Amino acid sequence: MRYPILSRRDFLGTTATSLAAVGLANGAWAAKPIERIGKPYMKLSLAAYSFNRFLPKNWPSPRESDAKMTLLDFIDFCAEMDLDGTELTSYYFPKKVNRKYLTKIKEKTFRLGLDISGTAIGNDFCLPNGEARDAQLEATRQWIDHAAFMGAPVIRIFAGRIPKGETEEIALDRCVAGINESVAYAAKKGVVLALENHGGITSTPQQILAIIERVDDSPFFGVNFDSGNFRTADPYGDLEQIAQYAVNAQVKVEIARDNGKKEHADLKRVINILKQANYRGYIVLEYEEKKDPRTEIPKYLDQLRELIAI
């Protein structure tokens, strides 16, 4: 079943009446901060994107011939690093995924004592109605099925970008509709969808919160907290605004401000932001720098282990 895509004017015109009619005038329809019990608790995982230039890719542009390692090799590396989990981004799976391959992944990670902490897709829910949008929604459902089969509890999703010649208002309406439709399906499969702050209409915390305020309240929706994706005047302050919604957390070793210049990330500050939000879940290192990930990643994992143990 497809959720209707309302214009902002229609949405605002009908919301008050609808909420009053069902007794939800307090805003109970919107996604809420994650409720947690106990103290902050974090485990370590590594994103396959950390080896992006070495792995075969099916998205956004295919690459097979010059790949230097496979996804199975990446899983071995995670085991060598004594990690708790491994994040298996969809980009590095075969273009056509079958159950035989997924079973091999599931068996290998279990045998090596690794959780599949999650996966990720490169969707765009801002596209207008039509074949392209239908393909995005269908691919999302397929990866929800794959995640459920592998035992991956969460999928990182994107919102999307404003199509040329259109407005952010229209893009937001489409994005919310796409998320709601996909979360309804994910809930049936027991998979959480985590909206990442990843440019487009999620470039600022205000934009992410505008989406959250209109997504149906569901335990199968939350935010993927990416420490390196806010390119604003105060990225740490902006991360504080979304931390309470985090169901997954990615940590990058550099951070950028609105002047475009990168600087070394204050990893201690990033972890403390999550601790203050009482975050319980995976810290996923996503290494994107030019130096060899095989030599650099162990250094940052050591830092993160120390920080989450404090």
C-alpha positions as CSV (number, residue, x, y, z in Angstrom):
1,M,0.0,0.0,0.0
2,R,1.4,3.4,-1.0
3,Y,1.2,6.4,1.3
4,P,-0.4,9.4,-0.5
5,I,2.0,12.3,-1.1
6,L,0.4,15.5,0.2
7,S,1.5,19.0,-0.6
8,R,2.6,21.0,2.4
9,R,-0.6,23.2,2.1
10,D,-2.8,20.1,2.1
11,F,-0.8,18.6,5.0
12,L,-1.1,21.7,7.2
13,G,-4.7,22.2,6.3
14,T,-5.7,18.7,7.4
15,T,-3.3,17.9,10.2
16,A,-5.1,19.8,13.0
17,T,-8.5,18.3,12.2
18,S,-7.0,14.8,11.9
19,L,-5.1,14.9,15.1
20,A,-8.0,16.2,17.1
21,A,-10.2,13.5,15.6
22,V,-8.0,10.7,16.9
23,G,-6.9,12.3,20.1
24,L,-3.3,12.9,19.1
25,A,-3.1,16.7,19.4
26,N,0.0,16.3,21.5
27,G,2.0,15.2,18.5
28,A,2.1,11.5,19.3
29,W,2.1,10.8,15.5
30,A,5.6,12.0,15.1
31,A,8.8,9.9,15.6
32,K,10.1,10.4,19.1
33,P,13.6,10.3,20.7
34,I,14.8,6.8,21.4
35,E,13.9,5.6,24.9
36,R,16.7,3.7,26.6
37,I,17.3,2.1,30.0
38,G,20.6,1.6,31.7
39,K,23.9,3.4,31.1
40,P,25.4,4.2,27.7
41,Y,26.7,1.1,26.2
42,M,28.7,0.9,22.9
43,K,30.2,-1.8,20.8
44,L,32.6,-1.4,17.8
45,S,32.0,-2.1,14.1
46,L,33.6,-1.1,10.9
47,A,31.9,0.2,7.7
48,A,32.8,-1.6,4.5
49,Y,32.9,1.9,2.9
50,S,36.2,2.2,4.7
51,F,37.6,0.1,1.9
52,N,35.6,1.7,-0.9
53,R,38.4,2.1,-3.3
54,F,39.4,-1.6,-2.9
55,L,36.1,-3.4,-3.1
56,P,34.0,-4.2,-6.1
57,K,31.0,-1.9,-6.4
58,N,27.5,-2.1,-7.8
59,W,26.6,1.5,-6.9
60,P,26.7,4.3,-7.9
61,S,29.1,3.3,-10.8
62,P,29.9,-0.4,-11.1
63,R,33.5,-1.6,-10.6
64,E,34.6,-5.2,-10.8
65,S,37.9,-5.6,-12.7
66,D,40.2,-3.5,-10.6
67,A,38.9,-4.6,-7.2
68,K,41.6,-5.6,-4.8
69,M,39.5,-7.4,-2.2
70,T,36.1,-8.9,-1.7
71,L,33.4,-8.4,0.9
72,L,34.4,-11.7,2.4
73,D,38.0,-10.4,2.7
74,F,36.6,-7.3,4.5
75,I,34.8,-9.6,7.0
76,D,38.1,-11.4,7.6
77,F,39.7,-8.0,8.3
78,C,37.0,-7.1,10.9
79,A,37.7,-10.4,12.6
80,E,41.4,-9.7,12.6
81,M,40.6,-6.4,14.3
82,D,38.7,-8.2,17.1
83,L,35.6,-6.2,16.4
84,D,32.1,-6.9,17.7
85,G,30.5,-6.3,14.3
86,T,30.8,-5.6,10.7
87,E,28.7,-3.2,8.6
88,L,28.1,-4.6,5.1
89,T,27.1,-1.8,2.8
90,S,24.9,-2.9,-0.1
91,Y,27.2,-1.3,-2.7
92,Y,29.7,-4.1,-2.4
93,F,27.4,-7.1,-2.8
94,P,26.9,-8.6,-6.2
95,K,24.5,-6.7,-8.5
96,K,22.1,-9.6,-8.3
97,V,22.0,-10.9,-4.7
98,N,20.7,-14.4,-4.1
99,R,20.0,-16.4,-1.0
100,K,23.1,-18.6,-1.6
101,Y,25.4,-15.6,-1.3
102,L,23.5,-14.2,1.7
103,T,23.8,-17.6,3.4
104,K,27.5,-17.6,2.9
105,I,27.8,-14.1,4.5
106,K,25.6,-15.2,7.4
107,E,27.6,-18.4,8.0
108,K,31.0,-16.6,7.8
109,T,30.2,-13.8,10.1
110,F,28.7,-16.2,12.7
111,R,31.7,-18.5,12.5
112,L,34.0,-15.5,13.1
113,G,32.0,-14.3,16.0
114,L,30.9,-11.1,14.3
115,D,27.5,-9.5,14.4
116,I,26.3,-7.9,11.1
117,S,25.8,-4.6,12.8
118,G,23.8,-3.2,9.8
119,T,23.8,-2.5,6.1
120,A,23.2,0.6,4.0
121,I,21.6,1.6,0.7
122,G,21.9,4.6,-1.6
123,N,18.2,5.5,-2.0
124,D,16.6,8.7,-3.1
125,F,13.0,9.3,-1.8
126,C,12.7,12.8,-3.2
127,L,12.0,11.6,-6.8
128,P,8.6,12.3,-8.3
129,N,6.0,9.5,-8.9
130,G,7.0,7.3,-11.7
131,E,9.3,4.4,-12.6
132,A,12.4,5.8,-11.0
133,R,10.7,6.3,-7.7
134,D,9.0,2.9,-7.8
135,A,12.5,1.4,-8.4
136,Q,13.9,3.1,-5.3
137,L,11.0,1.9,-3.2
138,E,11.3,-1.7,-4.6
139,A,15.1,-1.7,-4.0
140,T,14.5,-0.6,-0.4
141,R,12.1,-3.5,0.2
142,Q,14.5,-5.9,-1.4
143,W,17.3,-4.8,1.0
144,I,14.9,-4.9,4.0
145,D,14.3,-8.6,3.0
146,H,18.1,-9.2,2.6
147,A,18.8,-7.6,6.0
148,A,16.1,-9.6,7.7
149,F,17.5,-12.8,6.2
150,M,21.1,-12.0,7.3
151,G,20.1,-10.9,10.7
152,A,21.2,-7.3,10.2
153,P,19.1,-5.2,12.6
154,V,19.4,-1.8,10.8
155,I,19.7,-0.2,7.4
156,R,21.1,3.2,6.8
157,I,18.9,5.1,4.4
158,F,19.2,8.5,2.7
159,A,16.5,11.1,2.3
160,G,17.5,12.3,-1.2
161,R,18.1,15.5,-3.1
162,I,15.8,18.2,-4.5
163,P,15.2,17.4,-8.2
164,K,16.2,20.2,-10.6
165,G,13.6,22.9,-10.9
166,E,11.6,21.7,-7.8
167,T,11.4,23.0,-4.2
168,E,12.5,21.6,-0.9
169,E,8.9,21.6,0.3
170,I,7.9,19.2,-2.5
171,A,11.0,17.0,-1.9
172,L,10.2,16.8,1.8
173,D,6.7,15.7,1.2
174,R,7.9,12.9,-1.1
175,C,10.7,11.9,1.3
176,V,8.4,11.5,4.3
177,A,5.9,9.5,2.2
178,G,8.8,7.2,1.0
179,I,10.1,6.7,4.5
180,N,6.6,6.0,6.0
181,E,5.9,3.4,3.3
182,S,9.3,1.8,3.8
183,V,9.2,1.8,7.6
184,A,5.7,0.1,7.5
185,Y,7.3,-2.7,5.4
186,A,10.5,-2.9,7.6
187,A,8.4,-3.2,10.7
188,K,6.9,-6.4,9.4
189,K,10.4,-7.8,8.8
190,G,11.8,-6.6,12.1
191,V,14.4,-4.3,10.5
192,V,15.0,-0.7,11.7
193,L,15.5,2.1,9.1
194,A,18.0,4.8,10.2
195,L,17.9,8.1,8.3
196,E,21.4,9.5,7.8
197,N,22.5,13.1,7.8
198,H,23.9,12.8,4.3
199,G,23.6,16.1,2.3
200,G,20.6,16.9,0.2
201,I,17.6,17.6,2.4
202,T,19.4,16.3,5.5
203,S,22.4,18.8,5.3
204,T,21.4,20.5,8.6
205,P,19.8,19.3,11.9
206,Q,16.8,21.5,11.2
207,Q,16.2,19.6,7.9
208,I,16.5,16.2,9.6
209,L,14.2,17.3,12.5
210,A,11.6,18.5,9.9
211,I,11.5,15.0,8.5
212,I,11.4,13.3,11.9
213,E,8.5,15.5,12.9
214,R,6.4,14.1,10.1
215,V,7.5,10.4,10.1
216,D,5.1,8.1,11.7
217,D,6.1,7.1,15.3
218,S,7.5,3.6,15.0
219,P,10.2,1.7,16.9
220,F,11.5,0.7,13.5
221,F,12.6,4.2,12.6
222,G,15.5,6.4,13.9
223,V,18.5,8.4,12.9
224,N,21.9,7.3,11.7
225,F,24.2,9.7,13.5
226,D,27.1,10.4,11.1
227,S,29.8,12.5,12.9
228,G,31.4,13.8,9.7
229,N,28.4,14.8,7.5
230,F,27.4,18.1,8.9
231,R,29.4,20.8,7.1
232,T,28.1,23.7,9.2
233,A,29.5,26.4,11.5
234,D,29.0,24.2,14.6
235,P,28.9,20.6,13.5
236,Y,29.4,19.3,17.1
237,G,26.4,21.4,18.3
238,D,24.4,20.1,15.4
239,L,25.2,16.5,16.2
240,E,23.9,17.1,19.7
241,Q,20.5,17.9,18.2
242,I,20.1,14.5,16.5
243,A,21.9,12.2,19.0
244,Q,18.7,11.5,21.0
245,Y,17.2,9.9,17.9
246,A,20.2,7.8,17.0
247,V,19.7,4.0,16.5
248,N,23.1,3.7,14.8
249,A,26.3,5.8,15.0
250,Q,29.0,6.3,12.4
251,V,32.2,7.9,13.4
252,K,34.6,9.6,10.9
253,V,38.1,10.6,11.7
254,E,37.7,14.1,10.1
255,I,35.1,16.7,10.3
256,A,34.3,19.6,8.0
257,R,32.9,23.1,8.7
258,D,30.9,25.4,6.5
259,N,34.2,26.9,5.1
260,G,34.8,23.5,3.4
261,K,38.0,22.8,5.3
262,K,38.5,19.5,7.0
263,E,40.0,19.1,10.4
264,H,40.8,16.1,12.7
265,A,37.7,15.1,14.5
266,D,37.6,15.4,18.3
267,L,36.6,11.8,18.8
268,K,36.3,12.2,22.5
269,R,33.8,15.0,22.0
270,V,31.8,12.9,19.5
271,I,31.6,9.9,21.8
272,N,30.6,12.1,24.8
273,I,27.8,13.5,22.7
274,L,26.5,10.0,22.3
275,K,27.0,9.2,25.9
276,Q,25.1,12.3,27.0
277,A,22.2,11.0,24.8
278,N,22.5,7.6,26.7
279,Y,23.2,5.9,23.4
280,R,23.3,2.1,23.4
281,G,24.4,0.4,20.3
282,Y,27.2,0.2,17.7
283,I,29.9,2.8,17.0
284,V,30.8,2.1,13.4
285,L,34.1,3.5,12.2
286,E,33.9,4.8,8.6
287,Y,37.4,5.6,7.4
288,E,37.3,7.8,4.3
289,E,40.8,9.3,4.2
290,K,43.6,8.8,1.6
291,K,46.1,6.8,3.7
292,D,46.0,3.0,3.6
293,P,43.0,1.9,5.6
294,R,44.9,-1.3,6.6
295,T,47.5,0.7,8.6
296,E,45.3,3.6,9.7
297,I,42.1,1.9,10.9
298,P,43.7,-0.1,13.7
299,K,45.0,3.2,15.2
300,Y,41.5,4.7,15.3
301,L,39.9,1.6,16.6
302,D,42.3,1.7,19.5
303,Q,41.3,5.3,20.2
304,L,37.6,4.4,20.1
305,R,38.0,1.4,22.3
306,E,39.6,3.5,24.9
307,L,36.9,6.2,24.7
308,I,33.9,4.0,24.9
309,A,35.4,2.2,27.9
310,I,35.7,5.4,30.0
